[in-house]
Amino acid sequence: MEGIAVLGTLLFMLIFVVSCGLEVYELYYDGRQALEDGRHSQGSLFLPHRSYADVHQRTYGVPQLNHPTQTFQVRRAERPARCEVCHQEDCFEGQTGYCRRCHHYTF
């Protein structure tokens, strides 16, 4: 059993190191490209912090937000279907947002 735990730990560490290494390599490669194109100062091979977000977005496909300070988008606004306290639907009145079980209003 101890051998399996050690092997599992080593496998986890290997996966972690490889994934971090790929991120660092991609940052390094993009920094080199920026240096060759003259878009970056000559002292560093890595990109500024804001460019890391661009690399992350290209890698994982995170959708663009409409405004730079916006943190999330509301896709649709609906009335709640259940109570936020007891999480039940049977005593919850959807139109008023009132739960008769726990006497709580959900907005």
N, C-alpha and C positions, 0 to 999 in steps of 0.2 A: 504494500500500500504506500509506503514511503517513497518507493521508486516511482510510482505513478504520479505522486504529488510533485516530485522533483522534475519529472519529465513535463508535466503540465505547466509548471512554473517556467521552465526553460523555453517551452513553446510560446507561452504568453510573452516572455521577454523578447524572444526573437521577432515575433509579429510586431511588437511595439517598436523595437529598434528599426526594423525595416520600414514601417510606416512613417516614423519620424525622419528617417534618412531620406525617403522619397520627397517629403515636404521640403527638407533643407536643400536637396539637390535641385528641386524645381525653383526654389528661391535663388539659388546660386546661378542656375542657368539663365533665368530671367534677368538677374543682375548683370551677368556677362553680356547678354544681348543689349541691355540698356547702355552699358559702357561702350560697346562697339558702335551703337547708334548715336552716342554723344548725349544721351538724355539724362545721365546721372553723373554725380561728381566723381573724380578719379580716386578717391580714398577708399572706397568700400565696394565689395562685390555684391552685397545684399541690398535689397530694395528698402525704401522707407516703409514705415508701419502701414500707411494707407494702401500701399501697393500689395501688401500681403493679403488684404481683404480681396483685392482683384484676383490674385492667384487662387485663393480659396474659392471664390465664386466660379472661376473657370473650371476648377477641379471638381467641385461638388454640385454645380448647377443651381446655386441659390438664386431665386428670382430677384430682379432689380426692383428697388422701391422707388416710388414716384418722387420723393423728396429726400435729400441727404440726411435730414434729422429725423425722418420717420423711422420708427422701429418695427412696426407691423402694420398690416392692412386688414381692415374689417371687410370681409367679402360679402357678408349679408347680416342684416340685423333681424333677429326673430325674437318673439316672446319665449320665455323659458317654458320647457315642457314638464319640468318637475321641480320640487323644492330643493334649494341649495343646502338646507340643513339636514333633512332626513332622507333626501334623494328618492322620494317616493312620488308616484303620480296619482295614486288613488284619492287622496284628500286634497290635492292641489288644484286650485282654480286658475286656469291659464289666463283668463281675461284680466283678473284683478291681481294675480301674482301672490295670492294669499294661500297658505297651507293651514287647513283646519287641524291637522295632527299636531304640529309643533307651534302653531300660532305665529308664523313668521311670514313676512312679505319678501318676495324675491323680485327684484327689479331687473 
